[in-house]
Amino acid sequence: MAKGASSESGGGIYSVSVEQQQDKKTGRLAAMCQGAPAGSKGEAADPTGPALALPPPERETWTRQMDFIMSCVGFAVGLGNVWRFPYLCYKNGGGVFLIPYLLIALIGGIPIFFLEISLGQFMKAGSVNVWNIAPLFKGLGFASMVIVFYCNTYYIMVLAWGFYYLVKSFAATLPWSTCGNPWNSPECVEIFRHEDCANGTANGNLTCDELSDKRSPVIEFWENKVLCLSKGLEFPGAINWEVTLCLLACWILVYFCVWKGVKSTGKIVYFTATFPYVVLIILLIRGVMLPGAQDGIIYYLKPDWSKLASPQVWIDAGTQIFFSYAIGLGALTALGSYNRFNNNCYKDAIVLALINSGTSFFSGFVVFSILGFMAAEQGVDISKVAESGPGLAFIAYPRAVTLMPIAPLWAALFFFMLLLLGLDSQFVGVEGFITGILDFFPTTYTFRFQREVTVAICCAVCFFLELSMVTEGGMYVFQLFDYYSASGTTLLWQAFWECIVIAWVYGADRFMDDIACMIGYRPFPWMKWCWMFLTPLVCLGIFLFNVAYYKPLIYNNSYIYPWWGEAIGWGFALSSMLCVPLTALYKFIRAKGTPAERWHHLTQPIWGLHHLEYKVPESDVGALTTLTPVSDRAAKTVILESVM
């Protein structure tokens, strides 16, 4: 056995791995980059060369690997799977929508999902320091921090509204099912059933046509009681203190889920990630037993092959993939950084992608069985009741449960599921942001309760920023954040540069070797081809389409945002997108030497103190070896078996 060592080249520290060298007994690669022989289960061998640096304390890891799986499920499987995918599927040709959806998942979603998890696991760092793999593009880390901060700021508002509805569900009569409440207007008319219009009249002397000009108590509860909606962004109005208390309660929950790190987070997600599936199954069983459910499911799946020719269908499929897979936020990278170095992240990424897309498809049956029932009860076409986003959660579904027996039970179940779906996405997003911040702190300057204090400051800052969203004009602020700050445009821009940096700057083959060092074999070449060609082209195509066919934000098809409102929105978008070019430009200008020397220096990986560094004479690096970065505390040594 030759000496294990590392070699310095261009400022980076590299380990030596042997390719094509087969173990005579097992037929497996004898050179294990994990620093341990095959079968040692990740235990590092003692170094045979002099150590030049000592590692800091071990990075926290998941107690069990299932903790990581459940955390990723909780983060990536969220509200978008339940309230956005079913509507897009119905809108874009039913079952036909699955063709572009699955195709883009294969060439875009899964490759980047795998890239982010494996990169975090390899570099053992959060969303910012992970880009020390190519320091010139560290702006990608700053961009992801900006995006996830925006997401943490506005996403939790949905939880606050859901929590408010959950509390109001514990009543004999649901408050949004009747008129005559203080928040109702004279135009309020209670929901009527199909048989009420059998003779062309309903509710006394009003005809069914006249009722179309009236307002539902469900809408009035949402707009007048929950939102206290003003005339526009320029009229902020007063704070709704009831919703503010719900928001505060949600942040307290998030804080105590995150404050102790992945050791506690990994346990909580076992409940928050699995119980929504129990509720979805219960709601599906109840839904398919309702009249009209079959028609709703047919509407959901009925194929319209002509839709495949529409570019918008492909754009919607691509945008939904990037939204639901939570790509570009840096949280997946942070979660992966807590994995053991030799964890099979390749298998995990594929399993998680299947769970994510499967949940989206399954949720469609739940949603459209309920919408089919509601359409049958009201005697209208299902297109009149099909909604997505907050419209589904706070208008369509509350209206549907008022038509069911034991309405408070089904309302409470739905909003409890909504709360859990959003809660784990929220606190894992906060975890990703906190991981990025803590990675900035030098290990020599840590202090007691550092994590707890950092989490508290982060939660407090987000809470005070969100006070603008619990005012009478808060919904307009929320829409600005939702439409611009974490939009498809920003996520596509982020994903595009991630692929370019890994595939063309760092090197796709080089990164595939690094993955092989972790999991013991090279992934299927499809991943490399996607990183190099297919995924960047998909991201760029959808990005350019979004820019070319940009439509100004309009709320509820009626309110047009003022120019300064749109300017604020574009400020949100550009604040993350410009991080990449501005950081690269700043680093390039500050560097010394010729442009070629600057590029060479700034694209060489910078390994942290957690890497053990060993010297190896160039004569020890044979023809069958390649240089691969050592990027884990567990990867302290390299075993070189004799070629003979």
N, C-alpha and C positions, 0 to 999 in steps of 0.2 A: 504494500500500500504506500503510495507516494505521500508526500507532505501536503496537508491542507493549507491553503494560503489564499491571499487575495492580491490583486495587482492594481496599482494606481495608473489611470490613463485619462488624460484630459481633465484632471480634477475630480474624477469620480472613483469610488472604491468598488472593485469588482470581485466576484467570486469566480472560480473556474469550474465549469461543468463539462463532463465528458459525454459526447454524443456517439451513438451507434456502438457503444461498448456493452455487450450483453453479459449478464451474470450466468455462469455455466450451469448453475443449479436451477434457478428460477426463470431464466430467460428475460428478466426485467433489467432495466437500466441499473447498473451498479453504482453509478455516481449520483447520489441523492443530494439535490441542492438544499434540502431542508437541514443539512448539517447532521444527518443521522443515516445510518444504513437502513435498507428496507427492512421493515418489520420492527423498528425501534419505537414506533408510534410518536415520533416527533422529539425524542430526547436527543439533545445535541451532544455530539462527541466532544471530547476534550480537544482544544486546539493544540496543534503540533508546532505552531509558529508563535513568535512573541506577539503579545497583544499590545497594540498601540493606544487603545482607548478602552475605557470601561463603560458598560452601558448603565443608564439610569435605571431606577426601579421599573419592573415590568409594567407594560401597559395593561390596563384592566381588560379582562376578556369575559365572554359570556360564560356563565356557570355551566350551561349545557348548550349544545349546538341548536337544539330546538328553540332556545330563547331567541336566537338570531332569526330563525325561520318565522317565528310568530311575530317578531317585531317588524320584519319586512312585510308580512301579510297585513299587519295592523296599519302600517304606514301607507303602503301602496294601494291596498283595498280600502277605499273610502267612499265619500258621498258621490263622487263622479261615477263610480260603478253602478250605483243604484239609481241616480236621478238623471244621468246624462246619456249613458250608453243605450238604454232601452229606447229613449226618444230618438236618438240618432239612427238606430237600427230601423225603427218604424218610418222615420222621415226619408231615409235613403234607400228604400227598396226592400225592406224586410230582410229575409234570409240572404238576399243578394249582398247586403252590406257586409256580411261575414267574409266575403271573398277579398275585398280590399283591406278589411280590418286584419285578417290573418296574414295576408301577404306583407303588409307594412310591419306587422308584429315580427315577422321572420327576418326582414331585411333592415329594420330600424329599431324596434322596441327591445327585443331580446338581446341583440348585440351590445347596445349601449347599456342596458340594464346589467349585463354581465361585466362590461368594461368598468363600470363605476364600482361595483362590489369587489371585483378582483383587484382593482387599483388601490382601494382602501385597505384591503387585506394585505397586499404586497408592501405598501409603503408605511403601513401602521400609523396613519395620520388622518386628521380630519380634512374637511373640504378645501382648506387653503394650503396647508403644508404638503398635502398629497401631490401638489403640482411642482414641488421641488424636483420632480422627475424631469421637468423641463422648465427651469426657473424663468425663462423669458415669458412664459405664458401663465405665470402665477395669477394673472388677472382673472383667469377662469375660476380660481378659488374665491377671489373677492366677489366676482359676479354671482356665484352660487350663494354666497353669504347674504348678499343684498336681496336676491330673489326669495330665499327661505325666510328672511326677516319680514319681508312684505307678506308672505304667506302666513307666517305666524301671527302677524298683526290683524289681518282681516278674516282669515279662515275661521277663527274661533267665534266670530259673530254668529255664524250659522249655528254653532253649539249653544250660544246664549239664547237665540230664538227657539231652538229645539227644546232647551231646558225650560223656557217659559211656557211653551205649549205643553210640555210634560206635566208641569205643575198644574196648569189649568185643566188637564185631562181628568184630574181626580175630583170630579163633580158629577152629580146625578144627571145634570143636563150640561152638555158641552156649551161653553159660552159663545162659540162661533156658529151654533146651530139655530139661534133664534134672533129675532129683531127685538126692539124695545129696550135695548141696553143703552147706557149713557153715550157710548161711542157710535151708536147707529144713527143714520140720517133718515129723513122722511122717505127717501127713495128705497130704503131697505125692504126687501121682500124675501120671505123665507123660501128655501129651496122647495120646489114642487116636484111631484112624481109624475111619471108619464100618464097615469090614469087620470090625474087631475086636469089634464088638457084634452081629455077624450072628446068633450063637447065644444072645444075651442075656447073655453074660458077657464080661469083658475083664480083663486083668491078673490072671490066676490065678482065684481063687475069688470075686472081686468081681463083682457084677452091675452093669449100666449104671446102674440106679437108685441103687445104693449109691455109685457114683462121683460122683453129684451132690453128695454131702456132702464130697467130698474137694477138695483145693486144687490148682490148676494150678501148675506150676513157673514159668510166666510171671508169674502174680500174685504168687507168693512172692518172685521176684527183684525185682519192682517194689516191693513193700511191705516186705520184710525186708532186702533188700540195698541198694537205691537210697534208699528213704525211711527205712528203719529205723523204721517207723511206731510211734508210741506210742499210748496209749489215748485221748489227747485233747489239746486245747489247753493244759490245765492241767498237762501232763507234758511239758515241753520236751525233757528228756534231753540226751544228748551230741551233739557235732557230728560229722557224717560227713565226714571229712577228704578222702576221695577225691572226693566231689562238690564239696567246697569248692575243691579244686585245679582242677576243671573250671570252676567258676564264675569263679575268678581268671583262668584262661586266656581265657574269653569276654570278660571285662572288658578284658583287655590287647588283645585283637583289636579291640574297640569303640574303645578309646582311640586306637589307631594308625590307625583308619579316620576318626576325627573330628578329631584334634588340629590338622590343617592347614587345616580349613575345607572349603568346597564345591569348591575346586580339586582336592583329593584325593578327597573323598567322591564327587564326580561321576564319577571314573574307576573306583573300586572297584565301584560299583553295576552297571557293565556286566557284571561277572561274577556278582555275588551275585543280581542280579535276573533274569538270563537263564538261568543254568545250571539252576535248579530246573525250568524248562520242559523242558529236555533230559531230566532225570531223570523227570519226569512222563510224557513221551512213551515213554521206555524202559519204565517201570513199566506203562503202559497196554498196550503191545505184549505184554509178558510176561503181564499180567493177563488179557487177552482170550483168550489161548491156553490158559488153565487150565480144567479141568472145573468147571462150575457158574458160570462168569463171566457167561454169558448170563442166567441166573436172577437174579443179583445186579443186573445193569443193568436188568432188567425191574422188579425191586422198587424201584429208584431212580426210574424214570420213570413207572411205572404210575399213571395218574390216578385219583384218588378225589374226584369232584366234590362229594361231600357235605362235604368239609373246608372248602370256601369259606364255609360258613355259620358256621364256628367262629371266634370272635374271636381265639382264641389263635394261629391260623394267621397272621392279619394282624399281630398283635403280634410274632410270631417273625420275620416278613418285615421289619418296620420296624426291629426291634432289630438284625437281621443286617446290614441296609444301613448303619446308623450305625457298627456295629463294623467292618465290612470296608472302608468308605470312610475310616476313621480321622478322622471328623468331630469337632470340638470339642476336639482335642488341641493345637491351635496349631502343630503341625509343618507342616501344609500352608501355613499363612500364612508361616512362616519360609522354607520352600522357595520360595514365590512371590516373596518379597522380594528374592531374588537374581536374578530375571529382569530382562532389559532392559525398559525402560518400555513399549516398543511391541511387546512379545511378544504373540502372539495366544493369550492365556490361555483364551479362550472355546473355541477349537478343542481346546486341550490338555485342558481339563477333560472334554469329551465323549469324547475318545479314551481318556483314562485311566479314565473310568467304564466304558466298554465293555470295556477290558482287564481291569479288576477283576472285573466280573460274569462275563465270559467265562471267566476263570480258575476262578472258583468252580464254574461249570457243568461245565467240562472235568474238574476234579478229582473230581467225583462219579463219572464213569466209571472213573477209576483206583481210587478207594476201593472202590466197590461191585463191581467185577470181582474184587477180592481178597477182599472179604467173602463174595461168592457162592461162591467157591472154598472158603473156610474152612468155610462152612455145609455145603456138599456133602461135604467131607471128614469132618466131624464128625457128619453125619447129623442136623442140627438145622435148625430154621427160621432164616432170616436175621435175624429179629427178635431172636434169642438172641445174635447176635454183633455186631449193629449198635451202634456206639459213637460218641461225639463227644468232642471235647476231649482231655485227656490220656489218657482211656480208650482212644481210638483209636490214639494215637501210641505208647503204652507198654504196652498190653495186647493189643488186637485185632491190630494189625499185626505185632508181634513173634511172636504166636502163629501168624499166617498164614505167616510166612517159615520157621518151623520145619517146615512141611509141604512146602516147596518144595525141589527139588534145588538144590545150591550155595547153601544158605541164608545163609552169611556174606556172599556177594556182594550179595544183595538187601537184606539188613539194612543193610549199609554204605551202599548207594546211598540207601535211604530216609532214614536218619538224617543223611546228608550233605545231602540235600535239605532236611530239616527244619531243620538248622543254618543253611543259607543263607537259607531263607525267614524265619527269625526274626532272623538277624544284621542284614540290611539294615533291617528294621523297627526293630530296636533302635538301631542307630547313627544312623538318621535321626531317631528320637525324641529321642535325646540331642542331636543337632544342633539340633533345634527348641528344646529347653530351654536350651542354651548360647546360642543366638541371642537368646532373651529376656533372659538374664542380661547378656550383653555390651551390649545396648541400654541398660541402666541406667547403664553407665559413661559419663560425659561424655567427649567426644572429646579434651578437653584433658588428661585424666588417664590416658591409656593408658600402658602400660609394656611393656617388651620381654617377649616370651613370655607376654603377657597371656592369649591364647587357650589356649595349651598348659597353663598353670597352672590356669586355670578348668576346663578339661576334666578335668584330673587330680583336682582337688578334688571335682568332681561324681561322677566314677567311684568315687573312694575312699569318699565318703559313702554312695553306693548299695550298694557292696560290703559295708560294715560293717553296714548295715541288713539286708542279705540273709542275714547269718550266722544270723539267727533262722529262716530258711527251710531251712537245711541241718542243723537239729537233728532229733531224733526226732519232735518235734511240728511240724516245719517245714511239712508239707503243710497243716495246719490254718491256719497263718498265711498261706500262699499263697492258700488258698481265700478267706480274709477279704479280702485285697487284690483278688482277682479278682472277687468277688461284689459288693463295695461301692465300691471306690475309683474304678474306671473302668467302672462298670456302665451298662446302658442308661438307667437313671434319670438319672445325672449327665450323660451325653452328650446326652440329649434336652433336659434343662434348659438346657444350654449352647447347643444349636442353636436352641432356641426364642428365647432372648434375642438371639442373633446376628441372627436375621431381624427381630425387633422393632426393634432399634436401627438397623440399616441401612435398613429399609423405612419406618419410621414416625418415627424421631428424626432421622436424617441425611437421609432421603428417598430412596425407591426411584428416582424419575425422576432425581434428582440423581446418584445412584450410577451409573445407566445412562449418563448423560452422561459421567461420569468414565471409564467403561469404553470408551466411544466415543472419548474422547481418547487412550486407549492403543492400541486395536486398529483405529481408523479407521471403525468403524461400530457402531451400537447392536445389541446381541444381540436375539434374538427376544423379544417381550414376555412370552412364557411365563415367563421367569426372573423378571421383575418381579412377575407375578401370584403366582407361587409364594412369593417372599419376603414379599409383603404378606398373603396369605391362606392358600393351600393348605398350605405347609410348616409355619407356626406351628400350624395346626389339627391336622395330622398329629402333630407333636411333642407338643402338649398332650394329644391324645387317648391316645396310647400311654403318655405319662408318667402320666396319671391312672389308666389301667388298671393299670400296674405298681404304683402306690401302693395302689390299691383291692384288688388281688389279691396283695399282698405275702405271700411265704412265707419263714419263717425259714430260714437256711442250715442244710443237713444234709449231712454228708459221707458219701458212699458209701451213702446210704439207711439209715444206721444210727446215726451219731454226731450227736447234737443239741448244738449249741454252747451253752455257758452264757450267762446273760444278759449278763455283762460282756464276753463275746466279741462278742455282737451289738452291744453299746454301742460297742465299739471300731470295728466295721465301719461303723456309722452315723456315727461320728466321722470316718472316712475320707470318706464321701459328703458330709456336711455341710460339711467343711472346704473343699471346692471350691464347693459350691452356694451357701453363704452369702457367698462373696466378692462376688457381684454386688449383692445388696441392702445389705450392710454398707458396701461401698465407696461406693455411691451415697448412702447415708444420711450417711456421714461427710463426703463432699464437699459435700452439700447443706447440712448444718448449719454447716460451716466457711465457706461462701460468705457474701457480704454482699449486702444489698438485700432487696427484697420477694421472695416465692416466685416470682413470674413473672420477675423480673430474675435471680434465681439460676438458674432453669431455662434462660433464654435464654443466660446466660453459660456455663453448664456443658455445654451441648449444641452450642456452637460449636467447630469443629475447631481444634486446635492444631497448626500445622505446624512441623516441626523446622528446624534451621539449614540442612539440606540443600536447602531451597527458596529459590530466588532471588526476591527481592521487588521488584516494580516498581510505580511509581505510575501511575495513569491518571486523567485528568480525567473526571468523570462525563459530560461532553459527548461524550467519545469512545465511550461505550457506547451504541450505537444500538438501534433497536427490534428488530433481528434478532439480538441478542446475548444470551447467558446467562452468568451467573457460575459458574465451575467451579473448584474448588480445584486449584492446582498441587501435585503430590505426587511429584515425582521430580527428581533432579538433571538428568536429560536434558530435563525439561520446564521449561526456564529462560525461554523466551519464547513468545509467541503471535503467530502471523502473522494479521493481519487484512487480508483482501482487500477492495478497494473494492466497495461494493454495485453500483456502476454497471459 
